[in-house]
Amino acid sequence: MKVSEHMANKEPNTQPLIKHSKLKTERTVKKVDVALKVMIKNQMLINFNTVSNEANVSKAFLYRNQNLRLRIESLRDQQVGLSTAKKVKRNMTDSSKDVLIESLRKRIEKTEKENAILKKRLQKFLIDVYEEI
């Protein structure tokens, strides 16, 4: 009997390996689907880099999987021209900034008044406690 006859398996059983590979791919696709839903809901920028980071998968996987690639490209193209939160913030007009500043000033003023009232109440309370001793 030759050594080579024992070492070579002429009909290897690759089914478990193929099944495992398919399951792994399915799980990864689901991770990407979840990430895309979250990104859409939160109005995040969608491109291969951001999806890769959000789903914690390789960019190569996203490019190789034709369905995911088309979906990401489509979503990316839909976002062109849309205002993101950062763009809107950058485009604030001077008048809207003035309105925001005024509302914050009023809020600070109200908070300072409440703070002064609470300080007076605390001082009165401490005097009352001290007198009881």
Disulfide bonds with the S-S distance in Angstrom:
none
